[in-house]
Amino acid sequence: MLKKVILASSGYSLITFVHGFTWHLVFFKQVYETFGVYNRANPIIPIGFASMVIQGVVLAVLYHRQVKEIPAPSFKMAIEFNLLMGLFFTSGTVLALAAKAEIHHLSAWLWRNPSLNSDLRQPLSTPRSNN
């Protein structure tokens, strides 16, 4: 089991890091700046990567526990598990952040957020300050 967990969590961490880094800091950096989130001038990459490693280990252990009693786990089961965990992570990032952070263009964050919807053709204006 340990070898499978290490391989699975390593693969998850690598893929998620590359995806997250390019998604948030390259492709959609200006979009997230417009929303007013992820506004640290110099992101602390090691903390973000540590989060991904923890997620990878937890997902690998959960999946292993789910399929260990099943004689022939299927690809369909893996996809279902991925979709369920994706929904879980989306609720904890996109929706929870909307509830606890002051996000400019909240409706756009919820409905045009790149992680939920890739229709970003319409530009967002920068919110005006109340000062």
N, C-alpha and C positions, 0 to 999 in steps of 0.2 A: 504494500500500500504506500509506503513512504516514497518509493521511487516514482510512482504514478502521481502522487501529490506534488512532488518537487517538479516533475516535468510539466504537469498541467499548470501549476501556479507560475512557473517560469515563463511558459508560453503566453499565459494570460497577461502577466506583467509586461513582457516585452511588446506584445501587440497593443495593449492598452496605452502604454507609454508613448509609443510612436504615434498612435491615433490621437491621443489626447493632446500631445505637444503640438502636432501639426494642425489639429482642429482648432484649438483655443489660441495658439500663439502665432499661427501663420495664416491659415485660410480665412478664419472668421474673427481675427483679432479686433478689427475695427467694429464689427457688429457687437461683440461683447463690450467693447469700450463705450459704445453708444448706449447699451443697456445700463451701464454704470456698475457692472459686477466684474469680478475678477480684475480688480483695479490695482493690485500690488505692482508697483513699478518694476520690481525684480522678483518674479515668482521664486519661491523656495523649492526648487526642483526635487531635492532629496526627500522632503516631506511628502510631496505629491507621489513620488515613486514608492515610498514606504507604504502609503495608503493603498497603492495598486498591488503591492506584494501581499499585504494583509488580505485584501479582497480576493486575490488569486488563491491563497491558501484556504480561505474559508469556502470559496466556491468549489475548489477541488475536493475538499473533505466532504462537503454536503453532497456533491454529486456521487462520490464514491460510496457514501452511506446509502444513497438512494438506490443505486444499482447493484450493490454487492449481493443482495438476496435474489436477484433476478437472473435466471439461467442464461438468457441471451439478450442483454440490453441492446436496444435498437438505436439507429441514428435518429429516428423520430423522437425517442425519449430524450436524447441529447438536445435536439432542437426545442422541444417543449420546456426543458429545464432552462435553456438559454433565454427563451422568451419570458418565462416567469421571472428570472433573475433580472432581465433587462427592465421589465416593468417595475420591479422592486427598486432598482437603482434610479430609474427615472423619477419615481415618486419621492425618493430621498434627495434628489439633486434639484431638478427643475421645479417641482411643486413645493417642496419644503423651503427652498431658497426664496421662492416667490412669497411665501408666508412670513418669512423672518427678516428679509432684507429689503431695503428701499431700492426698488428696481425701476429705473426710468422706462417708460413704455411697457408697463406690466402686461397689457393685453398682447403686445407683440412678443414679449418674452414667453408667454404661455402658448401662443398660436403660431409664432414664426420662429421660435427657438430652433437653432440648427439641429439640436438633438431630437426634436420632435417633428420638424417640418423643414424641408430644404428650400422652400419657396421664399428666397430672400431677394427677389428682384426689385421690390419696392424699397427705396432708401428710407432710413429712419432719420428724423431730424434730431439734433442734439437738444436736450431739454434746456429750457431757460432757467436761470437762477432766480430765486425769489429776492435776492439782495439788490 
